[in-house]
Amino acid sequence: MDLSINKEVNVNAFRFTTKKQQLQSVPKEIEFDGASVTFVDAGLHYLIQKGQQLIQLFDMSDGHNTYRLRQDNNNWTLVGMKANA
């Protein structure tokens, strides 16, 4: 990521996808610094296990920028962002 942010964000809406016959929720819209960002697709999803803790990372695009989100329990953090080429 070009710009490190590491700030908590609100996820205002979710998109639902089916993978291996399981329903998964993916962020569709976040609120960051008073502005709403709507993502154009389901993005990329990573699962990381750290001891007993499960962390999810999402790389999402609004068509102009790519955002990396981290879900840790019920907390959402905008890790960083970079401009799309």
All heavy atoms as an XYZ file, in Angstrom:
684
protein
N       0.842     -1.178      0.000
C       0.000      0.000      0.000
C       0.889      1.243      0.000
O       1.881      1.295      0.725
C      -0.897      0.019      1.229
C      -1.917     -1.120      1.312
S      -3.399     -0.877      0.339
C      -3.236     -2.128     -0.869
N       0.536      2.208     -0.803
C       1.311      3.438     -0.900
C       1.132      4.342      0.322
O       2.059      5.000      0.749
C       0.903      4.220     -2.147
C       1.355      3.549     -3.430
O       2.242      2.671     -3.379
O       0.819      3.900     -4.488
N      -0.081      4.369      0.856
C      -0.388      5.262      1.974
C      -0.847      4.435      3.159
O      -1.875      3.754      3.096
C      -1.473      6.253      1.561
C      -1.951      7.254      2.595
C      -0.802      8.148      3.048
C      -3.072      8.105      2.016
N      -0.107      4.454      4.251
C      -0.481      3.738      5.469
C      -1.450      4.601      6.268
O      -1.177      5.787      6.500
C       0.771      3.447      6.295
O       0.430      2.757      7.459
N      -2.589      4.024      6.667
C      -3.612      4.798      7.366
C      -3.850      4.269      8.782
O      -3.821      5.004      9.743
C      -4.928      4.823      6.563
C      -4.669      5.517      5.215
C      -6.037      5.521      7.338
C      -5.798      5.479      4.247
N      -4.156      2.984      8.921
C      -4.396      2.324     10.208
C      -5.375      3.069     11.105
O      -5.065      3.403     12.252
C      -3.072      2.068     10.942
C      -2.260      0.996     10.278
O      -2.800     -0.050      9.900
N      -0.991      1.248     10.087
N      -6.582      3.327     10.575
C      -7.649      3.976     11.335
C      -8.893      3.101     11.296
O      -9.196      2.473     10.286
C      -8.000      5.347     10.750
C      -6.963      6.404     11.000
C      -7.481      7.757     10.577
C      -6.453      8.837     10.834
N      -6.963     10.153     10.411
N      -9.616      3.093     12.407
C     -10.861      2.336     12.472
C     -11.903      2.979     11.556
O     -11.986      4.211     11.455
C     -11.375      2.299     13.910
C     -12.460      1.276     14.117
C     -12.773      1.041     15.580
O     -11.837      0.909     16.378
O     -13.964      0.999     15.902
N     -12.669      2.137     10.857
C     -13.717      2.615      9.954
C     -15.017      1.882     10.264
O     -15.015      0.836     10.918
C     -13.352      2.393      8.468
C     -12.155      3.230      8.069
C     -13.116      0.929      8.158
N     -16.120      2.450      9.791
C     -17.427      1.800      9.874
C     -17.740      1.171      8.531
O     -17.563      1.817      7.496
C     -18.523      2.807     10.225
C     -18.377      3.341     11.626
O     -18.054      2.606     12.549
N     -18.610      4.630     11.794
N     -18.202     -0.071      8.548
C     -18.692     -0.707      7.329
C     -20.202     -0.486      7.309
O     -20.928     -0.965      8.182
C     -18.337     -2.209      7.288
C     -18.917     -2.850      6.042
C     -16.826     -2.393      7.317
N     -20.683      0.294      6.321
C     -22.091      0.673      6.252
C     -22.947     -0.329      5.493
O     -24.157     -0.371      5.698
C     -22.242      2.038      5.577
C     -21.570      3.134      6.369
O     -21.420      3.037      7.574
N     -21.144      4.177      5.691
N     -22.340     -1.104      4.587
C     -23.099     -2.059      3.779
C     -22.204     -3.232      3.411
O     -20.994     -3.085      3.303
C     -23.626     -1.382      2.514
N     -22.845     -4.382      3.210
C     -22.134     -5.595      2.829
C     -22.709     -6.155      1.543
O     -23.885     -5.963      1.230
C     -22.255     -6.673      3.922
C     -21.474     -6.359      5.157
C     -22.059     -5.669      6.213
C     -20.161     -6.760      5.280
C     -21.341     -5.384      7.357
C     -19.430     -6.475      6.418
C     -20.029     -5.788      7.466
N     -21.877     -6.884      0.822
C     -22.266     -7.649     -0.358
C     -22.105     -9.110      0.063
O     -21.218     -9.430      0.837
C     -21.321     -7.300     -1.509
C     -21.364     -8.166     -2.697
C     -20.351     -7.694     -3.749
N     -20.863     -6.518     -4.437
C     -20.284     -5.324     -4.464
N     -19.123     -5.138     -3.872
N     -20.819     -4.317     -5.097
N     -22.951     -9.985     -0.454
C     -22.867    -11.390     -0.089
C     -22.509    -12.223     -1.303
O     -23.049    -12.024     -2.386
C     -24.187    -11.866      0.535
C     -24.482    -11.165      1.828
C     -25.283    -10.035      1.853
C     -23.922    -11.602      3.014
C     -25.543     -9.373      3.038
C     -24.164    -10.950      4.204
C     -24.981     -9.835      4.214
N     -21.547    -13.139     -1.116
C     -21.109    -14.031     -2.183
C     -21.166    -15.465     -1.670
O     -21.171    -15.703     -0.462
C     -19.666    -13.722     -2.633
O     -18.778    -13.939     -1.528
C     -19.526    -12.299     -3.121
N     -21.213    -16.407     -2.600
C     -21.201    -17.817     -2.240
C     -19.901    -18.416     -2.740
O     -19.552    -18.293     -3.908
C     -22.392    -18.553     -2.880
O     -23.594    -17.910     -2.478
C     -22.429    -19.996     -2.439
N     -19.169    -19.044     -1.830
C     -17.918    -19.698     -2.180
C     -17.917    -21.075     -1.525
O     -18.090    -21.189     -0.314
C     -16.729    -18.868     -1.697
C     -15.398    -19.378     -2.171
C     -14.288    -18.416     -1.791
C     -12.972    -18.881     -2.364
N     -11.896    -17.961     -2.050
N     -17.740    -22.102     -2.340
C     -17.764    -23.484     -1.852
C     -19.025    -23.752     -1.045
O     -18.993    -24.314      0.045
C     -16.511    -23.797     -1.038
C     -15.242    -23.743     -1.850
C     -14.032    -24.113     -1.006
C     -12.769    -23.986     -1.840
N     -11.580    -24.318     -1.063
N     -20.153    -23.296     -1.547
C     -21.486    -23.471     -0.960
C     -21.625    -22.840      0.423
O     -22.453    -23.237      1.212
C     -21.864    -24.947     -0.921
C     -21.932    -25.570     -2.303
C     -22.331    -27.025     -2.249
O     -22.279    -27.674     -1.216
N     -22.738    -27.548     -3.391
N     -20.793    -21.824      0.718
C     -20.911    -21.085      1.967
C     -21.124    -19.609      1.656
O     -20.442    -19.056      0.798
C     -19.673    -21.244      2.834
C     -19.519    -22.613      3.442
C     -18.387    -22.659      4.454
O     -17.496    -21.822      4.441
N     -18.425    -23.638      5.328
N     -22.057    -19.004      2.358
C     -22.337    -17.583      2.189
C     -21.285    -16.772      2.932
O     -21.002    -17.021      4.105
C     -23.728    -17.270      2.739
C     -24.304    -15.903      2.438
C     -24.459    -15.711      0.933
C     -25.635    -15.733      3.125
N     -20.655    -15.810      2.229
C     -19.647    -14.946      2.833
C     -20.054    -13.492      2.660
O     -20.584    -13.117      1.621
C     -18.288    -15.162      2.177
C     -17.707    -16.521      2.398
C     -16.346    -16.672      1.735
O     -16.030    -15.991      0.782
N     -15.551    -17.585      2.254
N     -19.782    -12.683      3.681
C     -20.059    -11.247      3.571
C     -18.761    -10.516      3.247
O     -17.701    -10.851      3.757
C     -20.675    -10.712      4.865
O     -19.799    -10.898      5.941
N     -18.896     -9.519      2.370
C     -17.767     -8.717      1.910
C     -18.171     -7.252      2.026
O     -19.296     -6.898      1.662
C     -17.425     -9.064      0.437
C     -16.316     -8.196     -0.089
C     -17.080    -10.535      0.303
N     -17.299     -6.387      2.523
C     -17.666     -4.964      2.628
C     -18.053     -4.381      1.269
O     -17.403     -4.649      0.258
C     -16.389     -4.302      3.145
C     -15.587     -5.395      3.750
C     -15.939     -6.628      3.003
N     -19.128     -3.609      1.252
C     -19.570     -2.921      0.036
C     -19.361     -1.411      0.161
O     -19.093     -0.735     -0.818
C     -21.043     -3.215     -0.223
C     -21.578     -2.600     -1.493
C     -23.016     -2.974     -1.733
C     -23.524     -2.301     -2.984
N     -24.922     -2.635     -3.216
N     -19.470     -0.895      1.394
C     -19.314      0.545      1.604
C     -18.743      0.796      3.000
O     -19.146      0.158      3.962
C     -20.666      1.247      1.474
C     -20.583      2.747      1.653
C     -21.933      3.410      1.538
O     -22.374      3.640      0.407
O     -22.543      3.671      2.590
N     -17.784      1.721      3.069
C     -17.222      2.127      4.358
C     -17.375      3.627      4.536
O     -17.548      4.368      3.560
C     -15.728      1.740      4.503
C     -14.868      2.447      3.444
C     -15.539      0.241      4.486
C     -13.361      2.323      3.688
N     -17.306      4.046      5.786
C     -17.260      5.470      6.112
C     -15.889      5.747      6.700
O     -15.462      5.098      7.656
C     -18.343      5.824      7.120
C     -18.415      7.298      7.416
C     -19.533      7.626      8.368
O     -20.579      6.960      8.330
O     -19.340      8.562      9.173
N     -15.185      6.703      6.081
C     -13.824      7.032      6.483
C     -13.656      8.545      6.491
O     -13.875      9.204      5.484
C     -12.831      6.374      5.522
C     -11.413      6.831      5.672
C     -10.722      6.593      6.839
C     -10.776      7.502      4.654
C      -9.419      7.021      6.992
C      -9.473      7.939      4.779
C      -8.793      7.693      5.958
N     -13.290      9.097      7.624
C     -13.106     10.544      7.787
C     -14.306     11.337      7.277
O     -14.158     12.353      6.594
C     -11.827     11.002      7.085
C     -10.578     10.716      7.900
O     -10.704     10.378      9.094
O      -9.479     10.831      7.338
N     -15.507     10.854      7.581
C     -16.730     11.566      7.217
C     -17.200     11.369      5.786
O     -18.219     11.909      5.395
N     -16.480     10.604      4.983
C     -16.863     10.349      3.593
C     -17.193      8.872      3.407
O     -16.614      8.015      4.061
C     -15.734     10.741      2.645
N     -18.128      8.591      2.499
C     -18.475      7.211      2.175
C     -17.691      6.763      0.956
O     -17.528      7.513     -0.003
C     -19.973      7.082      1.889
O     -20.704      7.287      3.065
N     -17.200      5.532      0.997
C     -16.490      4.922     -0.129
C     -17.253      3.657     -0.493
O     -17.456      2.788      0.361
C     -15.034      4.574      0.246
C     -14.338      3.873     -0.903
C     -14.269      5.811      0.673
N     -17.701      3.556     -1.752
C     -18.435      2.384     -2.230
C     -17.538      1.570     -3.145
O     -16.941      2.109     -4.079
C     -19.711      2.812     -2.988
O     -20.515      3.605     -2.102
C     -20.506      1.602     -3.444
N     -17.453      0.277     -2.875
C     -16.589     -0.609     -3.649
C     -17.345     -1.178     -4.838
O     -18.535     -1.465     -4.752
C     -16.045     -1.722     -2.759
C     -15.294     -1.192     -1.568
C     -15.723     -1.447     -0.278
C     -14.170     -0.398     -1.731
C     -15.039     -0.949      0.814
C     -13.477      0.118     -0.655
C     -13.916     -0.165      0.623
N     -16.618     -1.356     -5.954
C     -17.252     -1.759     -7.207
C     -17.324     -3.269     -7.404
O     -18.056     -3.733     -8.269
C     -16.555     -1.105     -8.430
C     -16.733      0.400     -8.398
C     -15.087     -1.473     -8.498
N     -16.573     -4.047     -6.632
C     -16.617     -5.504     -6.789
C     -16.324     -6.180     -5.453
O     -16.149     -5.518     -4.439
C     -15.652     -5.993     -7.866
C     -14.208     -5.606     -7.595
O     -13.824     -5.473     -6.417
O     -13.441     -5.437     -8.554
N     -16.254     -7.503     -5.463
C     -16.042     -8.258     -4.227
C     -14.591     -8.258     -3.772
O     -14.289     -8.682     -2.671
C     -16.535     -9.688     -4.397
N     -13.666     -7.806     -4.601
C     -12.267     -7.673     -4.204
C     -11.584     -8.995     -3.905
O     -12.044    -10.059     -4.297
N     -10.467     -8.908     -3.197
C      -9.703    -10.084     -2.780
C      -9.816    -10.246     -1.270
O      -9.854     -9.260     -0.533
C      -8.229     -9.933     -3.163
C      -7.934     -9.854     -4.646
C      -6.454     -9.553     -4.875
C      -8.312    -11.150     -5.340
N      -9.833    -11.483     -0.815
C     -10.053    -11.789      0.586
C      -8.956    -12.736      1.066
O      -8.675    -13.748      0.434
C     -11.428    -12.454      0.711
C     -11.809    -12.830      2.101
N     -12.606    -13.907      2.361
C     -11.516    -12.302      3.298
C     -12.787    -14.027      3.661
N     -12.134    -13.053      4.249
N      -8.315    -12.398      2.185
C      -7.247    -13.211      2.761
C      -7.612    -13.569      4.199
O      -8.115    -12.731      4.930
C      -5.917    -12.443      2.827
C      -5.537    -11.729      1.569
C      -5.897    -10.403      1.369
C      -4.805    -12.365      0.577
C      -5.541     -9.727      0.214
C      -4.438    -11.696     -0.581
C      -4.813    -10.380     -0.751
O      -4.457     -9.713     -1.892
N      -7.336    -14.807      4.595
C      -7.510    -15.233      5.987
C      -6.135    -15.494      6.589
O      -5.319    -16.197      5.997
C      -8.328    -16.521      6.069
C      -9.809    -16.403      5.769
C     -10.439    -17.788      5.740
C     -10.493    -15.534      6.799
N      -5.896    -14.927      7.767
C      -4.611    -15.094      8.440
C      -4.891    -15.589      9.859
O      -5.696    -14.997     10.575
C      -3.834    -13.762      8.493
C      -3.570    -13.270      7.079
C      -2.548    -13.924      9.280
C      -3.034    -11.871      7.019
N      -4.234    -16.666     10.235
C      -4.371    -17.161     11.595
C      -3.129    -16.792     12.379
O      -2.006    -17.086     11.971
C      -4.572    -18.666     11.617
C      -4.867    -19.174     13.005
C      -5.313    -20.615     13.010
O      -5.476    -21.238     11.961
N      -5.510    -21.154     14.184
N      -3.340    -16.122     13.488
C      -2.256    -15.680     14.366
C      -2.521    -16.290     15.745
O      -3.307    -15.757     16.518
C      -2.251    -14.153     14.420
C      -1.099    -13.542     15.141
C      -1.195    -12.017     15.034
C      -0.091    -11.351     15.797
N      -0.211     -9.890     15.733
N      -1.913    -17.468     16.001
C      -2.235    -18.201     17.230
C      -3.679    -18.661     17.159
O      -4.083    -19.316     16.214
N      -4.476    -18.290     18.150
C      -5.904    -18.630     18.177
C      -6.758    -17.590     17.454
O      -7.944    -17.786     17.249
C      -6.382    -18.747     19.623
C      -5.735    -19.868     20.395
C      -6.154    -21.235     19.877
O      -7.260    -21.432     19.422
N      -5.229    -22.192     19.931
N      -6.156    -16.492     17.059
C      -6.874    -15.365     16.472
C      -6.953    -15.496     14.952
O      -5.977    -15.845     14.297
C      -6.154    -14.070     16.846
C      -6.830    -12.818     16.422
C      -6.040    -11.591     16.866
O      -4.844    -11.665     17.125
N      -6.709    -10.472     16.953
N      -8.131    -15.231     14.388
C      -8.331    -15.248     12.944
C      -8.540    -13.813     12.463
O      -9.418    -13.106     12.951
C      -9.539    -16.096     12.576
C      -9.781    -16.331     11.098
C      -8.617    -17.113     10.490
C     -11.069    -17.087     10.890
N      -7.710    -13.374     11.524
C      -7.777    -12.017     10.984
C      -8.119    -12.124      9.502
O      -7.592    -12.973      8.790
C      -6.429    -11.286     11.167
C      -6.104    -11.152     12.655
C      -6.457     -9.916     10.491
C      -4.689    -10.712     12.935
N      -9.016    -11.258      9.046
C      -9.373    -11.219      7.639
C      -8.890     -9.918      7.025
O      -9.056     -8.853      7.613
C     -10.889    -11.326      7.462
C     -11.463    -12.618      7.986
C     -12.922    -12.730      7.654
O     -13.280    -12.965      6.515
N     -13.760    -12.553      8.665
N      -8.290     -9.999      5.848
C      -7.881     -8.821      5.090
C      -8.665     -8.800      3.788
O      -8.888     -9.841      3.166
C      -6.384     -8.850      4.781
C      -5.428     -8.746      5.955
C      -3.992     -8.885      5.473
C      -5.602     -7.434      6.693
N      -9.075     -7.616      3.368
C      -9.803     -7.422      2.126
C      -9.106     -6.338      1.327
O      -8.824     -5.263      1.858
C     -11.248     -6.970      2.403
C     -12.078     -7.972      3.146
C     -12.044     -8.048      4.525
C     -12.911     -8.841      2.455
C     -12.820     -8.960      5.215
C     -13.696     -9.763      3.130
C     -13.643     -9.823      4.512
N      -8.810     -6.595      0.063
C      -8.332     -5.568     -0.864
C      -9.500     -5.217     -1.764
O      -9.963     -6.045     -2.556
C      -7.152     -6.079     -1.700
C      -5.861     -6.135     -0.914
O      -5.817     -5.589      0.211
O      -4.890     -6.717     -1.411
N      -9.997     -3.990     -1.630
C     -11.213     -3.551     -2.307
C     -10.916     -2.312     -3.149
O     -10.076     -1.505     -2.787
C     -12.293     -3.204     -1.272
C     -12.528     -4.253     -0.201
S     -13.192     -5.793     -0.823
C     -14.782     -5.252     -1.390
N     -11.651     -2.161     -4.264
C     -11.451     -1.010     -5.139
C     -12.757     -0.245     -5.328
O     -13.822     -0.842     -5.449
C     -10.935     -1.473     -6.503
O     -10.850     -0.369     -7.385
N     -12.625      1.079     -5.373
C     -13.777      1.923     -5.713
C     -13.715      2.355     -7.175
O     -14.470      3.192     -7.622
C     -13.853      3.144     -4.799
C     -12.695      4.114     -4.971
O     -11.750      3.817     -5.738
O     -12.721      5.176     -4.322
N     -12.785      1.762     -7.930
C     -12.586      2.104     -9.330
C     -11.460      3.097     -9.537
O     -10.926      3.226    -10.628
N     -11.074      3.796     -8.466
C      -9.997      4.785     -8.541
C      -8.833      4.417     -7.630
O      -7.679      4.640     -7.964
C     -10.504      6.180     -8.157
C     -11.644      6.648     -8.992
N     -11.496      7.057    -10.291
C     -12.971      6.745     -8.710
C     -12.683      7.395    -10.779
N     -13.586      7.209     -9.843
N      -9.158      3.898     -6.459
C      -8.162      3.543     -5.453
C      -8.400      2.120     -4.955
O      -9.522      1.618     -5.012
C      -8.232      4.490     -4.251
C      -7.980      5.921     -4.638
O      -6.949      6.256     -5.212
N      -8.933      6.789     -4.340
N      -7.347      1.498     -4.429
C      -7.461      0.194     -3.783
C      -7.269      0.393     -2.287
O      -6.336      1.072     -1.857
C      -6.403     -0.791     -4.322
O      -6.621     -0.972     -5.718
C      -6.498     -2.137     -3.621
N      -8.162     -0.189     -1.508
C      -8.172     -0.042     -0.054
C      -7.929     -1.404      0.578
O      -8.526     -2.389      0.157
C      -9.527      0.478      0.428
C      -9.908      1.813     -0.150
C     -10.456      1.909     -1.424
C      -9.728      2.973      0.580
C     -10.806      3.136     -1.964
C     -10.083      4.209      0.050
C     -10.620      4.280     -1.223
O     -10.958      5.490     -1.747
N      -7.087     -1.470      1.586
C      -6.900     -2.709      2.342
C      -7.602     -2.541      3.684
O      -7.287     -1.643      4.467
C      -5.436     -3.033      2.564
C      -5.284     -4.278      3.459
C      -3.970     -4.961      3.341
N      -3.889     -5.617      2.034
C      -2.763     -6.135      1.564
N      -1.654     -6.073      2.264
N      -2.746     -6.715      0.383
N      -8.576     -3.425      3.925
C      -9.335     -3.429      5.170
C      -8.959     -4.655      5.988
O      -8.713     -5.725      5.441
C     -10.840     -3.477      4.874
C     -11.410     -2.313      4.101
C     -12.822     -2.628      3.645
C     -11.403     -1.071      4.962
N      -8.964     -4.478      7.289
C      -8.676     -5.582      8.202
C      -9.863     -5.752      9.141
O     -10.334     -4.779      9.732
C      -7.429     -5.263      9.015
C      -7.134     -6.276     10.087
C      -5.920     -5.846     10.879
N      -5.786     -6.679     12.070
C      -4.671     -6.822     12.729
N      -3.586     -6.170     12.360
N      -4.616     -7.594     13.787
N     -10.350     -6.987      9.230
C     -11.402     -7.299     10.197
C     -10.799     -8.167     11.277
O     -10.284     -9.263     11.016
C     -12.573     -8.030      9.551
C     -13.680     -8.290     10.535
C     -14.785     -9.151      9.978
O     -14.591     -9.903      9.035
N     -15.955     -9.033     10.559
N     -10.834     -7.672     12.487
C     -10.298     -8.357     13.650
C     -11.428     -8.398     14.669
O     -11.776     -7.365     15.230
C      -9.091     -7.578     14.164
C      -8.334     -8.275     15.259
O      -8.714     -9.385     15.635
O      -7.344     -7.688     15.726
N     -12.035     -9.576     14.859
C     -13.273     -9.716     15.630
C     -14.341     -8.877     14.931
O     -14.581     -9.060     13.763
C     -13.079     -9.343     17.098
C     -12.118    -10.275     17.802
O     -12.133    -11.476     17.571
N     -11.263     -9.730     18.646
N     -14.959     -7.925     15.603
C     -15.966     -7.068     14.968
C     -15.427     -5.681     14.658
O     -16.186     -4.776     14.343
C     -17.211     -6.955     15.857
C     -17.999     -8.240     15.871
O     -18.034     -8.969     14.883
N     -18.612     -8.542     16.997
N     -14.116     -5.500     14.754
C     -13.501     -4.205     14.481
C     -12.976     -4.175     13.049
O     -12.343     -5.129     12.589
C     -12.351     -3.939     15.455
C     -12.826     -3.904     16.884
O     -13.881     -3.394     17.192
N     -12.041     -4.470     17.772
N     -13.197     -3.063     12.363
C     -12.720     -2.866     10.999
C     -11.705     -1.733     10.984
O     -11.934     -0.669     11.550
C     -13.880     -2.505     10.078
C     -14.771     -3.663      9.804
C     -15.871     -4.044     10.516
C     -14.634     -4.609      8.741
N     -16.425     -5.169      9.959
C     -15.695     -5.536      8.868
C     -13.726     -4.762      7.710
C     -15.859     -6.602      7.989
C     -13.906     -5.811      6.823
C     -14.959     -6.722      6.968
N     -10.563     -1.985     10.334
C      -9.492     -0.996     10.241
C      -9.124     -0.809      8.785
O      -8.967     -1.787      8.042
C      -8.240     -1.473     11.014
O      -8.615     -1.724     12.368
C      -7.141     -0.448     10.968
N      -9.014      0.451      8.359
C      -8.474      0.763      7.041
C      -6.961      0.785      7.195
O      -6.395      1.695      7.798
C      -8.995      2.100      6.521
C      -8.469      2.551      5.170
C      -8.723      1.513      4.084
C      -9.077      3.888      4.794
N      -6.303     -0.251      6.705
C      -4.862     -0.407      6.858
C      -4.113      0.589      5.972
O      -3.177      1.242      6.403
C      -4.433     -1.846      6.533
C      -2.922     -1.994      6.589
C      -5.116     -2.841      7.463
N      -4.560      0.701      4.724
C      -3.901      1.610      3.798
C      -4.625      1.677      2.477
O      -5.646      1.014      2.282
N      -4.105      2.495      1.579
C      -4.700      2.619      0.255
C      -3.641      3.008     -0.759
O      -2.571      3.503     -0.396
C      -5.847      3.625      0.249
C      -5.450      5.034      0.597
S      -6.835      6.178      0.646
C      -7.027      6.534     -1.064
N      -3.943      2.742     -2.029
C      -3.052      3.191     -3.102
C      -3.887      3.496     -4.333
O      -4.970      2.928     -4.533
C      -1.973      2.161     -3.410
C      -2.418      0.942     -4.144
C      -1.215      0.077     -4.468
C      -1.595     -1.007     -5.454
N      -0.452     -1.815     -5.856
N      -3.398      4.422     -5.136
C      -4.086      4.809     -6.359
C      -3.912      3.711     -7.405
O      -2.829      3.132     -7.530
C      -3.537      6.136     -6.890
N      -4.992      3.411     -8.120
C      -4.912      2.440     -9.218
C      -4.192      3.066    -10.387
O      -4.330      4.249    -10.660
C      -6.308      1.984     -9.638
C      -7.004      1.183     -8.547
O      -6.379      0.711     -7.608
N      -8.294      1.037     -8.675
N      -3.415      2.283    -11.080
C      -2.657      2.786    -12.248
C      -3.544      2.979    -13.450
O      -4.574      2.489    -13.597
C      -1.536      1.829    -12.581
